[in-house]
Amino acid sequence: MNLFDKAVLLMTGLTALYMVWRFAQDQQAGRRPPLAVAYYIIAFSVLLASGLLLIAFGYGILESRMVVVVASLIPVALSLGLVTEYAPSYAKAYTSFAVLGLIALAATRFAGPRPLSIITLVLVHGVAGLVIFGLPLWFSFKGLAPGGFAWVGIGGGLIGIGGIALAFLKAGKPILPAEVILLILAPLLLLMTASFAAGFLSSVRK
């Protein structure tokens, strides 16, 4: 990992840290449902920790089974927050899927056959990514949320691209050369985090 990647990851971490602070402020002011805020804070805290770990240990840490499982909390927690805040009638069902998905992901990552672990990873990331991508765009399009909320959906598209690219890379069937994936990973994480920040900051209730 070069100095540019480390600087970009540091900017990503600082953005995530700022969003943790902003969500805490939103909760204190009653601008968002407390449970949704808790999910958002988990997602951005894990994003912050992931960026710092990448800076400290380089991209080789992506080979760690535990890191893969913990990093999955980013899309899962973020999607849980969105469903809880914007589609509460589906919250219980989606929470069940998310919990079972994380358990299955951990089980297959540590004990299951490799193909099954990859399928589970793609399924969990894919569903969470679709929620993060589709829900904000739909609410913005229908006028149920400010237009800027669509930026969260754009961030969801970016996290989906990155997650699937890494999943296929670990499966030994990369959709892009490994060098290209690692070249764009840090800027992709920054763009994703900035998109999330722009979307959430524009959607908060005054």
Residue pairs with C-beta under 8 A, 6 or more apart in sequence:
1 54
1 55
1 58
1 59
1 186
4 186
5 185
5 186
6 55
8 186
8 187
8 189
8 190
9 51
9 52
9 54
9 55
9 186
9 189
9 190
10 51
10 55
11 190
12 47
12 51
12 186
12 189
12 190
12 193
13 47
13 48
13 51
13 52
13 55
15 190
15 193
15 194
15 197
16 44
16 45
16 47
16 48
16 51
16 193
17 44
17 48
18 197
19 40
19 44
19 193
19 196
19 197
19 200
20 41
20 44
20 45
20 48
22 200
22 201
23 32
23 37
23 40
23 41
23 44
23 200
24 37
24 41
26 32
26 37
26 204
27 34
27 37
31 204
31 205
31 206
32 40
32 85
32 204
32 205
33 84
33 85
33 88
35 84
36 81
36 82
36 84
36 85
37 81
38 81
39 77
39 78
39 80
39 81
39 84
40 77
40 78
40 81
40 200
42 73
42 77
43 73
43 74
43 75
43 77
43 78
43 81
44 196
46 70
46 71
46 73
46 74
46 77
47 74
47 189
47 193
49 70
50 67
50 70
50 71
50 74
51 189
53 61
53 67
54 61
54 186
59 182
59 185
61 67
62 68
62 166
62 170
63 170
65 109
65 110
68 109
68 121
68 170
69 102
69 105
69 106
69 109
72 102
72 105
72 121
72 124
72 125
73 102
74 159
75 124
75 125
75 128
75 129
75 132
75 156
75 159
75 160
75 163
76 98
76 101
76 102
76 124
76 128
78 128
78 132
78 156
78 196
79 94
79 98
79 127
79 128
79 129
79 131
79 132
80 91
80 94
80 95
80 98
82 131
82 132
82 135
82 136
82 152
83 90
83 91
83 94
83 95
83 131
83 135
84 91
86 135
86 139
86 144
86 145
87 135
94 131
97 127
98 128
101 120
101 123
101 124
101 127
102 124
104 120
104 124
105 117
105 120
105 121
105 124
108 116
108 117
108 120
109 117
109 120
109 121
112 120
114 171
115 171
118 167
118 170
118 171
121 163
121 167
122 164
122 167
125 160
125 163
125 164
125 167
126 160
126 164
129 156
129 157
129 159
129 160
129 163
129 164
130 156
130 160
131 156
132 152
132 153
132 155
132 156
132 159
132 160
133 153
133 156
133 157
133 160
134 153
134 156
135 153
136 145
136 149
136 150
136 151
136 152
136 153
136 156
136 199
136 203
137 150
137 153
138 144
139 145
139 149
140 146
140 147
140 148
140 149
140 150
140 153
141 150
145 203
146 202
146 203
147 202
148 198
148 199
148 201
148 202
148 203
149 199
149 200
149 202
149 203
150 199
151 195
151 196
151 198
151 199
151 202
152 195
152 196
152 199
152 200
152 203
153 199
154 195
154 199
155 191
155 192
155 193
155 194
155 195
155 196
155 199
158 188
158 191
158 192
158 195
159 192
161 188
162 185
162 188
162 189
162 192
164 175
165 174
165 175
165 176
165 181
166 181
166 185
168 174
168 175
169 178
169 181
174 181
